[in-house]
Amino acid sequence: MFINLDKENTVPLYEQLYQDIKKKILNEHLASDVKLPSKRQLSEDLSVSMTTVERAYNLLVDENMIYTKKKSGHYVMPTETLQTQDKILSAIKMPEKSESVLPLGEVDTSIVQNDVIKQLSAAVFADISLLNSGSKSGEAALKEAVREYLYVNRGVQCRTEQIFIGPSTEHLLEQVLYLLGYPKITLEDPGYPTVKNVLERLNIPYDTAPVERDGINVEKVKELNNKLTHITPSHQFPSGAVMSLNKRIKLLNAVSERDSYLIEDDYDSEFRYTGRPLSSLQGLDQNDRTIYMNTFSKSIYPSLRIAVMILPPELAEKYYKSGLSCNVSRQMQHIVARFISGGYLVRHINRIRKFYGEKMRKTVSELKKYYPEVEIGGEHTGMHFVLRVPGADLRHAAQKHRIICMSAYSSAEDFKDRILVGIGGKSAEEIVAILGEFLGEL
């Protein structure tokens, strides 16, 4: 039996031998019930060890490709034949993606408390009790830490049992849609593109309501009368508008009267640079019509992949009965739980709020100094601001310079004179330089 082994190849010899015999059997080069050479004979013929031949034969036996007869040797197992050539692996077409030079989702990694994360990780991964499955809705330690943190810092009021963990707000949104029977939903315009992507992927219809200077148009929400409305009231994405207290109360009254729900995405709430962050809508809600969502992507770091959701009691009970799960490792949940309960998160947020606040002020000050004709908004909260050039159509220039035009997040063309500037991944000097090159062409 001719077998060609390449002793210079990184693939072990026993693996090469196994694959060669297997291929000969499948292509009928070795017929059913044909006796194979003895291990000693094949070892001598190929100048390999007996162990190499034995390992190859054992693999073939395990796959039922050959069988043994006592005191006789190894024989080819009768099997279905496979007429085949070496498999050709087709190239996969990946969509072209142009990353923005001033992206909205990045953080400055120089201020992430990586040493603390390492220390907490070592302690958590040493706990062997966490190797078994935990609660499907999330770890109790993380839920309790989140409850205390959100109560003190965001005015959120709930029981621990109302808190649910997930890898992202996108994942949690899909769970909410499932719990509510995939209802038609009202979105802000301009609004968060990830929400639209989820709805379009699930073939769920949606309407849009315009965002005004102090938040979503409540009269339009009433008129649409959908079961669910998604809002970002603390720092509207992408306009940066902060919903006024008066409008918050009107919106809560509207959804309560219509037996509908709000999703409050509180994604950027910690980053308010002037005055204390506004309390959550959920904390104002006396009728359990608000579904609260937040993530640790900005406050700790994006690749952490942990988000939280607080459901009204009725929907919380439905969650537990549904069999839904959080899909986040127990270890990562306990690392974040310790990060919060140990006081690291509060100290970290105070530190990064000051850091990003100074970066925002420096960037905006430089831009106003050198480009007095531009208008800047949304700079008092969050990790991005809006830069407007009145009367200009910035779409082409923004695409050329890989900067995000605000019109990409709206169904209307009202925002073609505005771009979105993320401050997380670049220094103030770099941001001003990039924008200076962009504005210099206009």
DABELTA-V375372 format. One line per field, one symbol per residue. ss: DSSP state (H for helix, E for strand, - for the rest). phi: phi as a letter, one per 20 degrees, with the letter a starting at -180 (. if undefined). psi: psi as a letter, one per 40 degrees, with the letter a starting at -180 (. if undefined). Layout:
BEGIN
ss: ???
phi: ???
psi: ???
END
This chain:
BEGIN
ss: ------------HHHHHHHHHHHHHH--------E---HHHHHHHH---HHHHHHHHHHHHH---EEEE---EEEE--------------------------------HHH--HHHHHHHHHHHH--HHHH--------HHHHHHHHHHHHHHH-----HHHEEEE--HHHHHHHHHHH-----EEEEE---HHHHHHHHH----EEEEEEE--EE-HHHHHHH---EEEE-------------HHHHHHHHHHHHH---EEEEE------E--------HHHH-----EEEEEE------HHH--EEEE--HHHHHHHHHH-------HHHHHHHHHHHH--HHHHHHHHHHHHHHHHHHHHHHHHHHH----EEE---E--EEEEE------HHHHHH---EEHHHH--------EEEEE-----HHHHHHHHHHHHH--
phi: .ecdddfefffgfffffgfffgffffemfcfgmfeegfgffffffelcffffffffffffffeleccddglcpdcffgbfecebdgfeeffeeeffcdfffcfededeffdfefffgffffgfffeeffefefdffepfgffgfffgfffffecmfcaegfeecdbfafffffffffffemlefcddfcfbffffffffffelefbdccfeefdoffffffffflefbcdccffbgedfnfdfffffffgfffffffdldcddeeegdffedecmfgffffgfefecldddecbbefefdaffflccccddggfffffgffenfbelcffffffffgffffenffffffgfffffffffffffffffffecffedccmeebndbcddddgnedeffffffeldeefffdceedfdfeccdcedfecfgffffffffffffee
psi: hhhhhheeiehiddddddddddddddeeehiiehhiiidddddddefiidddddddddddddefdiiihhfdahihhhihihhiihhhhiihhhhhhhiiegieeiiheeehgdddddddddddeeheeediiahdeihddddddddddddddeehhiideehiiieidddddddddddefgiiihiihiahdddddddddefhiiiihihadfaihdddddddfidhhhigddghhedeihhidddddddddddddefaiihhhfdeddghehiiiiiiddddheefehhhiiiedddcidedfhiihhiiddddddddddeiidfhiddddddddddddeedddddddddddddddddddddddddddgeeiihieeeiaeiihhhgheiheddddddefihhddeeieifefeeiihhhedeiiddddddddddddde.
END
